[in-house]
Amino acid sequence: MKIPTLVLAAVALIGAIPGGAAFMARKEEAKGTQSARAQDSKAFHIFNPETMAKPTVGYSQVAEVGEGKIVYIAGQIALDKSGNLVGKDDLRAQVQQVFENLKAAVEASGGDFHNVIKLNYYCVASVDPGQMAVVREVRDKYVNTANPPTSTFVFVQRLVRPEWLIEVDAVAVVKK
């Protein structure tokens, strides 16, 4: 295959820039890593680098997308299909409904919960932090606990409606 002169000139220019050779080496290394992942036929890779602290409970540090379509799922709260609140003042019931909503969203996009690579939790400050175990217990019924998604969990003053105790949004990668 003949490489266009413009491409060769761009590669030569990058190599001449201070740090350009290192950039090209990292790019080739990343390309090799992506090729290896493509051969594994995985759209993404979730992992904990050895250069970072290992998470203490149920999440991973990094999710790397190699191929597939990225699906962004809006924050889900404990409303059923008809728009009715599930579990007033009951964190477990609300978390269960939230995860059912997330599951429905990822399935509507052609995937399943094992395609979720990122979860963001927003829990109202009035919930006792000791209740985090309830959230993990429900979550673990849905996620791949051997290789869990990356996540962030924050307490907020309140959500849009005062009866909502938790909201969770997600990112998934689904094969095209």
Backbone as JSON Lines, residues from 0, in Angstrom:
{"i":0,"aa":"M","n":[0.85,-1.17,0.0],"ca":[0.0,0.0,0.0],"c":[0.89,1.24,0.0]}
{"i":1,"aa":"K","n":[0.6,2.19,-0.83],"ca":[1.39,3.41,-0.95],"c":[0.89,4.44,0.06]}
{"i":2,"aa":"I","n":[1.82,5.02,0.87],"ca":[1.47,6.0,1.88],"c":[1.57,7.38,1.25]}
{"i":3,"aa":"P","n":[0.51,8.18,1.35],"ca":[0.53,9.52,0.78],"c":[1.66,10.36,1.37]}
{"i":4,"aa":"T","n":[2.25,11.21,0.54],"ca":[3.36,12.07,0.94],"c":[2.98,12.95,2.12]}
{"i":5,"aa":"L","n":[1.76,13.45,2.17],"ca":[1.31,14.32,3.25],"c":[1.39,13.59,4.59]}
{"i":6,"aa":"V","n":[1.01,12.32,4.65],"ca":[1.06,11.53,5.88],"c":[2.52,11.37,6.31]}
{"i":7,"aa":"L","n":[3.39,11.05,5.37],"ca":[4.81,10.91,5.7],"c":[5.37,12.21,6.24]}
{"i":8,"aa":"A","n":[4.99,13.33,5.65],"ca":[5.47,14.63,6.12],"c":[4.97,14.91,7.53]}
{"i":9,"aa":"A","n":[3.72,14.57,7.83],"ca":[3.16,14.78,9.18],"c":[3.89,13.94,10.21]}
{"i":10,"aa":"V","n":[4.2,12.69,9.88],"ca":[4.92,11.8,10.79],"c":[6.33,12.35,11.03]}
{"i":11,"aa":"A","n":[6.99,12.83,9.98],"ca":[8.32,13.4,10.11],"c":[8.29,14.66,10.97]}
{"i":12,"aa":"L","n":[7.26,15.49,10.8],"ca":[7.13,16.71,11.56],"c":[6.93,16.4,13.04]}
{"i":13,"aa":"I","n":[6.07,15.46,13.37],"ca":[5.84,15.08,14.77],"c":[7.13,14.54,15.37]}
{"i":14,"aa":"G","n":[7.87,13.75,14.62],"ca":[9.13,13.21,15.11],"c":[10.16,14.3,15.37]}
{"i":15,"aa":"A","n":[10.08,15.42,14.67],"ca":[11.04,16.51,14.83],"c":[10.7,17.42,16.01]}
{"i":16,"aa":"I","n":[9.45,17.4,16.46],"ca":[9.02,18.24,17.59],"c":[9.6,17.64,18.87]}
{"i":17,"aa":"P","n":[10.09,18.48,19.8],"ca":[10.59,17.94,21.07],"c":[9.5,17.11,21.74]}
{"i":18,"aa":"G","n":[9.82,15.88,22.08],"ca":[8.85,14.97,22.68],"c":[8.01,14.24,21.64]}
{"i":19,"aa":"G","n":[8.15,14.6,20.39],"ca":[7.34,13.99,19.33],"c":[7.61,12.51,19.16]}
{"i":20,"aa":"A","n":[8.88,12.13,19.28],"ca":[9.23,10.71,19.15],"c":[8.57,9.9,20.26]}
{"i":21,"aa":"A","n":[8.59,10.46,21.48],"ca":[7.94,9.77,22.6],"c":[6.44,9.66,22.36]}
{"i":22,"aa":"F","n":[5.84,10.73,21.82],"ca":[4.43,10.71,21.49],"c":[4.12,9.59,20.49]}
{"i":23,"aa":"M","n":[4.92,9.49,19.45],"ca":[4.7,8.46,18.43],"c":[4.87,7.06,19.04]}
{"i":24,"aa":"A","n":[5.85,6.91,19.93],"ca":[6.05,5.6,20.57],"c":[4.84,5.23,21.42]}
{"i":25,"aa":"R","n":[4.31,6.21,22.19],"ca":[3.12,5.93,23.01],"c":[1.93,5.61,22.12]}
{"i":26,"aa":"K","n":[1.81,6.32,21.0],"ca":[0.71,6.08,20.09],"c":[0.79,4.66,19.53]}
{"i":27,"aa":"E","n":[1.98,4.23,19.14],"ca":[2.16,2.87,18.62],"c":[1.87,1.82,19.7]}
{"i":28,"aa":"E","n":[2.32,2.12,20.94],"ca":[2.06,1.2,22.05],"c":[0.56,1.09,22.29]}
{"i":29,"aa":"A","n":[-0.12,2.24,22.3],"ca":[-1.57,2.23,22.5],"c":[-2.27,1.5,21.37]}
{"i":30,"aa":"K","n":[-1.78,1.71,20.15],"ca":[-2.36,1.04,18.99],"c":[-2.23,-0.47,19.14]}
{"i":31,"aa":"G","n":[-1.08,-0.92,19.61],"ca":[-0.88,-2.36,19.83],"c":[-1.82,-2.88,20.9]}
{"i":32,"aa":"T","n":[-2.02,-2.1,21.97],"ca":[-2.94,-2.49,23.04],"c":[-4.36,-2.57,22.5]}
{"i":33,"aa":"Q","n":[-4.75,-1.56,21.71],"ca":[-6.09,-1.56,21.13],"c":[-6.27,-2.74,20.19]}
{"i":34,"aa":"S","n":[-5.23,-3.07,19.42],"ca":[-5.32,-4.21,18.51],"c":[-5.52,-5.5,19.28]}
{"i":35,"aa":"A","n":[-4.79,-5.63,20.41],"ca":[-4.94,-6.83,21.23],"c":[-6.36,-6.9,21.78]}
{"i":36,"aa":"R","n":[-6.9,-5.76,22.21],"ca":[-8.27,-5.76,22.74],"c":[-9.28,-6.06,21.64]}
{"i":37,"aa":"A","n":[-9.04,-5.55,20.45],"ca":[-9.95,-5.8,19.33],"c":[-9.99,-7.29,19.02]}
{"i":38,"aa":"Q","n":[-8.82,-7.93,19.14],"ca":[-8.78,-9.37,18.89],"c":[-9.56,-10.12,19.96]}
{"i":39,"aa":"D","n":[-9.6,-9.56,21.2],"ca":[-10.39,-10.16,22.26],"c":[-11.87,-9.92,22.0]}
{"i":40,"aa":"S","n":[-12.2,-9.1,21.03],"ca":[-13.56,-8.7,20.64],"c":[-14.31,-8.05,21.79]}
{"i":41,"aa":"K","n":[-13.62,-7.28,22.61],"ca":[-14.27,-6.53,23.67],"c":[-14.33,-5.06,23.25]}
{"i":42,"aa":"A","n":[-15.47,-4.45,23.52],"ca":[-15.63,-3.05,23.17],"c":[-14.94,-2.14,24.18]}
{"i":43,"aa":"F","n":[-14.65,-2.68,25.38],"ca":[-14.03,-1.87,26.42],"c":[-13.2,-2.75,27.34]}
{"i":44,"aa":"H","n":[-12.38,-2.07,28.15],"ca":[-11.5,-2.76,29.09],"c":[-11.58,-2.01,30.42]}
{"i":45,"aa":"I","n":[-12.04,-2.71,31.47],"ca":[-12.13,-2.11,32.8],"c":[-11.01,-2.7,33.64]}
{"i":46,"aa":"F","n":[-10.25,-1.83,34.34],"ca":[-9.12,-2.35,35.09],"c":[-8.67,-1.39,36.19]}
{"i":47,"aa":"N","n":[-7.76,-1.88,37.02],"ca":[-7.12,-1.1,38.07],"c":[-5.63,-1.11,37.81]}
{"i":48,"aa":"P","n":[-5.05,0.01,37.39],"ca":[-3.61,0.05,37.12],"c":[-2.81,-0.24,38.39]}
{"i":49,"aa":"E","n":[-1.69,-0.88,38.23],"ca":[-0.81,-1.17,39.36],"c":[-0.24,0.1,39.96]}
{"i":50,"aa":"T","n":[-0.28,1.2,39.23],"ca":[0.27,2.47,39.69],"c":[-0.72,3.28,40.51]}
{"i":51,"aa":"M","n":[-1.91,2.7,40.78],"ca":[-2.94,3.4,41.56],"c":[-3.37,2.52,42.72]}
{"i":52,"aa":"A","n":[-3.94,3.14,43.74],"ca":[-4.46,2.38,44.88],"c":[-5.6,1.48,44.41]}
{"i":53,"aa":"K","n":[-5.62,0.26,44.92],"ca":[-6.69,-0.67,44.57],"c":[-7.96,-0.24,45.31]}
{"i":54,"aa":"P","n":[-9.08,-0.14,44.63],"ca":[-10.32,0.27,45.28],"c":[-10.68,-0.69,46.42]}
{"i":55,"aa":"T","n":[-11.27,-0.13,47.46],"ca":[-11.62,-0.95,48.61],"c":[-12.92,-1.71,48.42]}
{"i":56,"aa":"V","n":[-13.89,-1.11,47.75],"ca":[-15.17,-1.8,47.55],"c":[-15.79,-1.51,46.2]}
{"i":57,"aa":"G","n":[-16.07,-2.54,45.47],"ca":[-16.96,-2.54,44.33],"c":[-16.87,-1.54,43.21]}
{"i":58,"aa":"Y","n":[-15.69,-1.08,42.86],"ca":[-15.57,-0.26,41.66],"c":[-14.18,-0.44,41.09]}
{"i":59,"aa":"S","n":[-13.99,0.01,39.86],"ca":[-12.69,-0.04,39.2],"c":[-12.23,1.39,38.96]}
{"i":60,"aa":"Q","n":[-10.92,1.57,38.78],"ca":[-10.35,2.9,38.59],"c":[-10.47,3.41,37.15]}
{"i":61,"aa":"V","n":[-10.37,2.51,36.15],"ca":[-10.29,2.95,34.76],"c":[-11.2,2.11,33.87]}
{"i":62,"aa":"A","n":[-11.86,2.76,32.94],"ca":[-12.61,2.09,31.87],"c":[-12.12,2.7,30.57]}
{"i":63,"aa":"E","n":[-11.63,1.85,29.68],"ca":[-11.04,2.28,28.42],"c":[-11.9,1.75,27.27]}
{"i":64,"aa":"V","n":[-12.36,2.63,26.41],"ca":[-13.22,2.24,25.3],"c":[-12.38,2.04,24.06]}
{"i":65,"aa":"G","n":[-12.5,0.87,23.43],"ca":[-11.76,0.57,22.21],"c":[-12.64,0.65,20.98]}
{"i":66,"aa":"E","n":[-13.84,0.17,21.11],"ca":[-14.79,0.19,19.99],"c":[-16.19,0.05,20.54]}
{"i":67,"aa":"G","n":[-17.18,0.16,19.7],"ca":[-18.57,0.06,20.13],"c":[-19.2,1.44,20.2]}
{"i":68,"aa":"K","n":[-20.49,1.45,20.5],"ca":[-21.17,2.74,20.63],"c":[-21.29,3.08,22.11]}
{"i":69,"aa":"I","n":[-21.02,4.34,22.43],"ca":[-21.09,4.81,23.8],"c":[-22.52,5.26,24.06]}
{"i":70,"aa":"V","n":[-23.08,4.77,25.15],"ca":[-24.45,5.08,25.53],"c":[-24.43,5.85,26.85]}
{"i":71,"aa":"Y","n":[-24.93,7.07,26.83],"ca":[-25.02,7.89,28.03],"c":[-26.45,7.8,28.55]}
{"i":72,"aa":"I","n":[-26.59,7.4,29.8],"ca":[-27.92,7.23,30.39],"c":[-28.12,8.33,31.43]}
{"i":73,"aa":"A","n":[-29.17,9.1,31.25],"ca":[-29.49,10.2,32.16],"c":[-29.7,9.68,33.57]}
{"i":74,"aa":"G","n":[-29.55,10.59,34.53],"ca":[-29.78,10.22,35.92],"c":[-31.15,9.61,36.1]}
{"i":75,"aa":"Q","n":[-31.16,8.45,36.73],"ca":[-32.42,7.75,36.97],"c":[-32.79,7.86,38.44]}
{"i":76,"aa":"I","n":[-34.07,8.11,38.66],"ca":[-34.61,8.17,40.01],"c":[-35.67,7.09,40.13]}
{"i":77,"aa":"A","n":[-36.27,6.98,41.28],"ca":[-37.17,5.86,41.57],"c":[-38.59,6.07,41.04]}
{"i":78,"aa":"L","n":[-38.7,6.35,39.75],"ca":[-40.03,6.43,39.13],"c":[-40.24,5.19,38.29]}
{"i":79,"aa":"D","n":[-41.42,4.6,38.4],"ca":[-41.73,3.44,37.57],"c":[-42.11,3.9,36.17]}
{"i":80,"aa":"K","n":[-42.44,2.95,35.31],"ca":[-42.77,3.23,33.9],"c":[-43.91,4.25,33.77]}
{"i":81,"aa":"S","n":[-44.83,4.26,34.73],"ca":[-45.97,5.18,34.7],"c":[-45.66,6.54,35.31]}
{"i":82,"aa":"G","n":[-44.45,6.71,35.84],"ca":[-44.06,7.98,36.44],"c":[-44.39,8.09,37.91]}
{"i":83,"aa":"N","n":[-44.73,6.97,38.55],"ca":[-45.05,6.97,39.98],"c":[-43.8,6.68,40.81]}
{"i":84,"aa":"L","n":[-43.68,7.39,41.94],"ca":[-42.57,7.17,42.84],"c":[-42.67,5.78,43.46]}
{"i":85,"aa":"V","n":[-41.56,5.07,43.48],"ca":[-41.48,3.77,44.13],"c":[-40.65,3.94,45.4]}
{"i":86,"aa":"G","n":[-41.19,3.52,46.55],"ca":[-40.42,3.49,47.79],"c":[-40.27,4.82,48.5]}
{"i":87,"aa":"K","n":[-41.36,5.54,48.73],"ca":[-41.25,6.8,49.48],"c":[-40.58,6.5,50.83]}
{"i":88,"aa":"D","n":[-39.51,7.23,51.13],"ca":[-38.75,7.09,52.38],"c":[-38.1,5.71,52.55]}
{"i":89,"aa":"D","n":[-37.95,4.95,51.45],"ca":[-37.36,3.6,51.52],"c":[-36.2,3.52,50.54]}
{"i":90,"aa":"L","n":[-34.98,3.69,51.05],"ca":[-33.79,3.72,50.19],"c":[-33.66,2.45,49.37]}
{"i":91,"aa":"R","n":[-33.82,1.29,49.98],"ca":[-33.67,0.02,49.24],"c":[-34.63,-0.05,48.05]}
{"i":92,"aa":"A","n":[-35.88,0.28,48.27],"ca":[-36.88,0.24,47.19],"c":[-36.52,1.24,46.09]}
{"i":93,"aa":"Q","n":[-36.04,2.42,46.49],"ca":[-35.68,3.41,45.48],"c":[-34.46,2.96,44.68]}
{"i":94,"aa":"V","n":[-33.45,2.43,45.34],"ca":[-32.26,1.97,44.62],"c":[-32.64,0.84,43.66]}
{"i":95,"aa":"Q","n":[-33.5,-0.07,44.1],"ca":[-33.94,-1.17,43.25],"c":[-34.61,-0.63,41.98]}
{"i":96,"aa":"Q","n":[-35.5,0.35,42.13],"ca":[-36.18,0.93,40.97],"c":[-35.19,1.67,40.07]}
{"i":97,"aa":"V","n":[-34.25,2.38,40.66],"ca":[-33.23,3.1,39.88],"c":[-32.46,2.11,39.01]}
{"i":98,"aa":"F","n":[-32.03,0.99,39.59],"ca":[-31.27,0.01,38.81],"c":[-32.14,-0.68,37.76]}
{"i":99,"aa":"E","n":[-33.41,-0.87,38.03],"ca":[-34.31,-1.41,37.0],"c":[-34.43,-0.43,35.84]}
{"i":100,"aa":"N","n":[-34.49,0.87,36.15],"ca":[-34.55,1.88,35.09],"c":[-33.26,1.91,34.27]}
{"i":101,"aa":"L","n":[-32.12,1.83,34.95],"ca":[-30.84,1.79,34.23],"c":[-30.76,0.56,33.34]}
{"i":102,"aa":"K","n":[-31.21,-0.58,33.85],"ca":[-31.21,-1.83,33.08],"c":[-32.08,-1.68,31.84]}
{"i":103,"aa":"A","n":[-33.26,-1.1,32.0],"ca":[-34.16,-0.9,30.86],"c":[-33.52,0.0,29.81]}
{"i":104,"aa":"A","n":[-32.82,1.03,30.26],"ca":[-32.18,1.97,29.32],"c":[-31.07,1.29,28.54]}
{"i":105,"aa":"V","n":[-30.2,0.55,29.22],"ca":[-29.08,-0.1,28.51],"c":[-29.61,-1.2,27.59]}
{"i":106,"aa":"E","n":[-30.65,-1.9,27.99],"ca":[-31.25,-2.92,27.12],"c":[-31.9,-2.3,25.89]}
{"i":107,"aa":"A","n":[-32.51,-1.13,26.05],"ca":[-33.11,-0.43,24.92],"c":[-32.06,-0.02,23.89]}
{"i":108,"aa":"S","n":[-30.81,0.07,24.34],"ca":[-29.7,0.44,23.45],"c":[-28.98,-0.78,22.88]}
{"i":109,"aa":"G","n":[-29.5,-1.97,23.17],"ca":[-28.92,-3.19,22.6],"c":[-27.89,-3.87,23.47]}
{"i":110,"aa":"G","n":[-27.8,-3.5,24.74],"ca":[-26.81,-4.11,25.63],"c":[-27.45,-4.73,26.85]}
{"i":111,"aa":"D","n":[-26.61,-5.0,27.83],"ca":[-27.09,-5.45,29.13],"c":[-26.23,-4.78,30.19]}
{"i":112,"aa":"F","n":[-26.5,-5.07,31.46],"ca":[-25.82,-4.34,32.52],"c":[-24.32,-4.57,32.53]}
{"i":113,"aa":"H","n":[-23.85,-5.66,31.95],"ca":[-22.4,-5.89,31.89],"c":[-21.71,-4.94,30.91]}
{"i":114,"aa":"N","n":[-22.49,-4.18,30.14],"ca":[-21.93,-3.18,29.24],"c":[-21.71,-1.83,29.93]}
{"i":115,"aa":"V","n":[-22.17,-1.69,31.16],"ca":[-22.03,-0.44,31.9],"c":[-20.59,-0.3,32.37]}
{"i":116,"aa":"I","n":[-19.98,0.84,32.02],"ca":[-18.58,1.08,32.41],"c":[-18.43,2.17,33.46]}
{"i":117,"aa":"K","n":[-19.49,2.95,33.7],"ca":[-19.4,4.06,34.65],"c":[-20.75,4.29,35.3]}
{"i":118,"aa":"L","n":[-20.73,4.46,36.63],"ca":[-21.93,4.82,37.39],"c":[-21.61,6.03,38.25]}
{"i":119,"aa":"N","n":[-22.5,7.0,38.27],"ca":[-22.38,8.18,39.13],"c":[-23.59,8.19,40.05]}
{"i":120,"aa":"Y","n":[-23.34,8.2,41.35],"ca":[-24.41,8.18,42.35],"c":[-24.52,9.54,43.0]}
{"i":121,"aa":"Y","n":[-25.76,9.99,43.18],"ca":[-26.05,11.24,43.88],"c":[-27.08,10.88,44.95]}
{"i":122,"aa":"C","n":[-26.65,10.88,46.2],"ca":[-27.5,10.46,47.3],"c":[-27.74,11.67,48.2]}
{"i":123,"aa":"V","n":[-28.98,11.86,48.65],"ca":[-29.27,13.02,49.48],"c":[-28.59,12.88,50.84]}
{"i":124,"aa":"A","n":[-28.16,14.02,51.37],"ca":[-27.4,14.05,52.63],"c":[-28.2,13.53,53.82]}
{"i":125,"aa":"S","n":[-29.52,13.53,53.71],"ca":[-30.34,13.05,54.83],"c":[-30.27,11.53,54.99]}
{"i":126,"aa":"V","n":[-29.74,10.82,53.98],"ca":[-29.58,9.37,54.09],"c":[-28.34,9.07,54.91]}
{"i":127,"aa":"D","n":[-28.49,8.19,55.89],"ca":[-27.37,7.8,56.75],"c":[-26.29,7.13,55.89]}
{"i":128,"aa":"P","n":[-25.03,7.61,55.96],"ca":[-23.95,7.0,55.18],"c":[-23.8,5.49,55.43]}
{"i":129,"aa":"G","n":[-24.28,5.01,56.56],"ca":[-24.26,3.57,56.84],"c":[-25.14,2.78,55.87]}
{"i":130,"aa":"Q","n":[-26.03,3.48,55.19],"ca":[-26.92,2.83,54.23],"c":[-26.23,2.54,52.89]}
{"i":131,"aa":"M","n":[-24.97,2.93,52.75],"ca":[-24.22,2.64,51.51],"c":[-24.21,1.14,51.25]}
{"i":132,"aa":"A","n":[-24.21,0.34,52.3],"ca":[-24.21,-1.12,52.14],"c":[-25.46,-1.57,51.38]}
{"i":133,"aa":"V","n":[-26.59,-0.91,51.61],"ca":[-27.83,-1.23,50.9],"c":[-27.66,-0.94,49.41]}
{"i":134,"aa":"V","n":[-27.05,0.19,49.1],"ca":[-26.83,0.56,47.7],"c":[-25.94,-0.48,47.03]}
{"i":135,"aa":"R","n":[-24.83,-0.86,47.68],"ca":[-23.92,-1.87,47.11],"c":[-24.61,-3.22,46.93]}
{"i":136,"aa":"E","n":[-25.43,-3.59,47.91],"ca":[-26.13,-4.88,47.84],"c":[-27.05,-4.95,46.62]}
{"i":137,"aa":"V","n":[-27.81,-3.9,46.4],"ca":[-28.69,-3.87,45.22],"c":[-27.86,-3.8,43.95]}
{"i":138,"aa":"R","n":[-26.87,-2.92,43.91],"ca":[-26.02,-2.77,42.73],"c":[-25.39,-4.11,42.33]}
{"i":139,"aa":"D","n":[-24.95,-4.87,43.32],"ca":[-24.25,-6.13,43.04],"c":[-25.14,-7.18,42.37]}
{"i":140,"aa":"K","n":[-26.45,-6.99,42.39],"ca":[-27.36,-7.88,41.67],"c":[-27.34,-7.59,40.17]}
{"i":141,"aa":"Y","n":[-26.79,-6.44,39.79],"ca":[-26.82,-5.99,38.4],"c":[-25.45,-5.98,37.73]}
{"i":142,"aa":"V","n":[-24.42,-5.52,38.43],"ca":[-23.11,-5.32,37.79],"c":[-22.26,-6.58,37.85]}
{"i":143,"aa":"N","n":[-21.23,-6.58,37.04],"ca":[-20.23,-7.64,37.07],"c":[-19.34,-7.36,38.28]}
{"i":144,"aa":"T","n":[-19.58,-8.07,39.38],"ca":[-18.84,-7.78,40.62],"c":[-17.37,-8.18,40.54]}
{"i":145,"aa":"A","n":[-17.03,-9.09,39.63],"ca":[-15.62,-9.47,39.46],"c":[-14.83,-8.37,38.77]}
{"i":146,"aa":"N","n":[-15.51,-7.57,37.96],"ca":[-14.87,-6.48,37.23],"c":[-15.87,-5.31,37.16]}
{"i":147,"aa":"P","n":[-16.12,-4.66,38.3],"ca":[-17.19,-3.67,38.37],"c":[-16.87,-2.39,37.59]}
{"i":148,"aa":"P","n":[-17.92,-1.65,37.25],"ca":[-17.72,-0.4,36.53],"c":[-16.99,0.63,37.39]}
{"i":149,"aa":"T","n":[-16.44,1.65,36.74],"ca":[-15.9,2.78,37.47],"c":[-17.1,3.5,38.1]}
{"i":150,"aa":"S","n":[-16.86,4.23,39.17],"ca":[-17.99,4.92,39.78],"c":[-17.55,6.08,40.65]}
{"i":151,"aa":"T","n":[-18.5,6.95,40.89],"ca":[-18.34,8.07,41.8],"c":[-19.61,8.13,42.64]}
{"i":152,"aa":"F","n":[-19.44,8.33,43.94],"ca":[-20.59,8.41,44.85],"c":[-20.46,9.69,45.64]}
{"i":153,"aa":"V","n":[-21.46,10.55,45.53],"ca":[-21.43,11.8,46.28],"c":[-22.75,12.0,47.03]}
{"i":154,"aa":"F","n":[-22.63,12.67,48.16],"ca":[-23.83,13.09,48.89],"c":[-24.11,14.53,48.5]}
{"i":155,"aa":"V","n":[-25.38,14.81,48.24],"ca":[-25.81,16.15,47.83],"c":[-26.86,16.65,48.82]}
{"i":156,"aa":"Q","n":[-27.02,17.95,48.88],"ca":[-28.0,18.52,49.81],"c":[-29.39,17.96,49.54]}
{"i":157,"aa":"R","n":[-29.79,17.98,48.28],"ca":[-31.09,17.41,47.88],"c":[-31.12,17.23,46.38]}
{"i":158,"aa":"L","n":[-32.09,16.46,45.92],"ca":[-32.33,16.29,44.48],"c":[-33.49,17.21,44.1]}
{"i":159,"aa":"V","n":[-33.89,17.19,42.85],"ca":[-34.91,18.12,42.36],"c":[-36.2,18.01,43.17]}
{"i":160,"aa":"R","n":[-36.63,16.79,43.44],"ca":[-37.84,16.6,44.26],"c":[-37.42,16.03,45.62]}
{"i":161,"aa":"P","n":[-37.96,16.56,46.69],"ca":[-37.51,16.16,48.03],"c":[-37.74,14.69,48.37]}
{"i":162,"aa":"E","n":[-38.66,14.04,47.72],"ca":[-38.93,12.62,48.02],"c":[-37.93,11.66,47.35]}
{"i":163,"aa":"W","n":[-37.13,12.18,46.42],"ca":[-36.11,11.35,45.78],"c":[-34.91,11.25,46.71]}
{"i":164,"aa":"L","n":[-34.47,10.03,46.99],"ca":[-33.35,9.81,47.89],"c":[-32.03,9.6,47.15]}
{"i":165,"aa":"I","n":[-32.12,9.08,45.93],"ca":[-30.91,8.77,45.17],"c":[-31.18,8.9,43.68]}
{"i":166,"aa":"E","n":[-30.15,9.31,42.96],"ca":[-30.2,9.38,41.5],"c":[-28.89,8.79,41.0]}
{"i":167,"aa":"V","n":[-28.97,8.01,39.93],"ca":[-27.77,7.37,39.38],"c":[-27.8,7.53,37.87]}
{"i":168,"aa":"D","n":[-26.68,8.02,37.31],"ca":[-26.55,8.02,35.85],"c":[-25.47,7.04,35.46]}
{"i":169,"aa":"A","n":[-25.42,6.7,34.18],"ca":[-24.5,5.65,33.74],"c":[-23.98,5.91,32.34]}
{"i":170,"aa":"V","n":[-22.86,5.26,32.05],"ca":[-22.31,5.23,30.7],"c":[-22.08,3.74,30.39]}
{"i":171,"aa":"A","n":[-22.5,3.34,29.2],"ca":[-22.32,1.96,28.76],"c":[-21.65,1.97,27.4]}
{"i":172,"aa":"V","n":[-21.01,0.86,27.05],"ca":[-20.46,0.69,25.72],"c":[-21.06,-0.59,25.16]}
{"i":173,"aa":"V","n":[-21.79,-0.44,24.06],"ca":[-22.51,-1.55,23.45],"c":[-21.92,-1.8,22.08]}
{"i":174,"aa":"K","n":[-21.74,-3.07,21.73],"ca":[-21.21,-3.39,20.41],"c":[-22.15,-2.86,19.35]}
{"i":175,"aa":"K","n":[-21.54,-2.36,18.26],"ca":[-22.33,-1.82,17.14],"c":[-22.98,-2.93,16.36]}
